[in-house]
């Protein structure tokens, strides 16, 4: 392969499978001899708004509708969605359904459009399970190309590794290909989707708005499968800013522990392949080690000024699962890059964690000298309980916003600004 090269991963994994070498076009991929299945993400994160004010899901539904109107009526087509049947709170990792089985598009186009209109963004993103089910959607005995186009705005939120699963699918059926379309994704999600696509001989497409999504889906339909092979060898895995507590490294396909990385030993040599690495309470999935290269994971970090002694939980913005915490005793924690909520009591402060960077939150402080043993309640403008000050805790850190404090039988409204202190004298 030549001399060693260093590759920095800013978010999740390297593109490619191990090293993907294009060695030709599969002869099974003539347009007249293929089936196409669209998989649409309808998980809770697809409620997110675009700059136009339209939700991601509404834009995606329009893009699918535009695509099926353009395809020839004899296209053998099917449609599957996930994340639309259960709420996030149900944590349903089997939430997917084949809404339109394979048949000529001219026969099911209107039915598909009708099914699209019913979809609502609700649940989880079980990509690994969905891909497992998709393998059963194609009719037995079909000898042509099997194209899957996965449209999503998020990474895997359930058990399993979608890259490892994609690899096993292609080993079982060389005629299958997965193209992935990332819709307004963060860098971590992008790298996971690239890994899924490249590992099957497919391609990753990126879209930031509704127009681009429609165009990229059209390109995906026209993109044929490439034949790939893996290159063997060893590479190196490093965690930049590794924690003293350490990071467990496991083989993504077998689950076997292969190494531990920490502040004292932040890198290790490993056979080329896919690995999972723990970062705090979370798992960085599908980390790809490539021959004669160094894969560097760059977690982001978060600090909170004036963090409380009780601490502030850090939740994944899509799943609500706890990924870490900060407190006055431990005011710095590593996170996989992405979107989170930092809790102040029950009040979430949304934050984006960037790779290799430290994000500093500067909450406002509510201070009441001599608050009294009974305590004084602080509520949001909507009336939700936000915090409390008392004789034992006269200062409460909170996200900037509009609040009320209950004093002397009255609710006193006030505006709390980032990094500033609002002091109230008890009468």
Secondary structure, DSSP 8 states (H G I E B T S, - for coil): --S-EEEEESSS--SSSSS-----B-TT--GGGEEEEEEEE-BGGGG-B-TTS-BHHHHHHHHHHHHHHHS-TT-EEEEEEESSSS-GGGT-TT-EEEEEEEEEHHHHHHHHHHHHHH----B---HHHHHHHHHHHS-TT--SEEEEEEEESS---SSS-HHHHHHHHHHH-TTEEEEEEEES--HHHHHHHHHHHHHTT--EEEESSHHHHHHHHHHHHH---B-------EEEEEEET--TT-EEEEETTT--EEEEE-SS--EEEEESEEEEEEETTEEEEEEEE-TTEEEEEE-EEEEETT--SS-EEEEETTT--EEEEE-SS---EEE-SEEEEEEETTEEEEEEE-TT-EEEE--EEEE-TT--TT-EEEEETTS-EEEEE-SS--EEEE-SEEEEEEETTEEEEEEE-TT-EEE----
